[in-house]
């Protein structure tokens, strides 16, 4: 699951820095941003999203080194690590309780505050996005800065197996242009799902060991092992473990607004049971996250983590 978390976040960084239409071609010279993305995941302790950083940050989430992660845990860890990635300057939101609150996301993504480490802040670079418009004289003053959004939604789509009522909704999520895919898997085996064909899911399997990659004398990484050397795998949707996390990337505010409209339309699709709720404001029965203090050491966070990751069927039934 740690590697699956790296894969879905790497896809987010590719969309952020290289564009969704970018494709890797063997032997083709790549731009600097491509190698910057690779360096963020290389197996070195000082890389932003290295296996070392994820495992160490997971200790704060109550996971000892070597202990298995669930989709929710790895999402929480990646959110914390992203705060140190000033180069990408991502807004990472994890929607809990099966509810996406649009007001919270807009508050997170819209900010005029200067970035920490201003020298590395993308707001000072030429590729900055101001609600989808290129920067022109005066635009900086007229428009609010929108930080690219990575939205991760941990879900439980059944008790011991996926509820068939959610399958059509899950398929539609893969078809959205903002989709980053899904992290989850089969029982005791994590996978990164990137699409579907008929009643089968297409996934990448991280259970292949290979030599660690070391930078060459020129400083460039030998990058072939970062890419698929064989076709992706397939499995029946019915085999999917019900504990998953769905990911989306919205580069601009227009992307987010379009995603919201698609989710609202999806709720009207016949035979598709919504996997989560989309609301404008936080429901009154929800407690303020600051009051709950949903930190790695809080009992609330532990409760949620046990809910998403527990294999104890009795606990799952009581939780639901």
ABEGO torsion letter per residue (X at the ends): XAAAAAAAAAAAAAAAAAEAABBBBBGBBBBAAAAAAAAAABBBAABAABAAAAAAAAAAAGBBBGBBBBAAAAAAAAAAAAAABAAAGBBBBBBBGGBBBAAAAAAAABBABBBBGAAABAAABAABBBGGBBBBBGAAAABBBBBBBBBBBBBBAEBABBBAAAAAAAAAAAABAABAEBBEEBBGBBBBBAEBBEABBBBBBAABBBBBBBBBAAGBBBAAAABBABBBBBBBAAABBABBBBBBBBABAAAAAAAAAAAAAAAABBGBBBABBBBABBBAABBBAAAAGBBAABAAAAAAAAAAABABAAAAAAAX
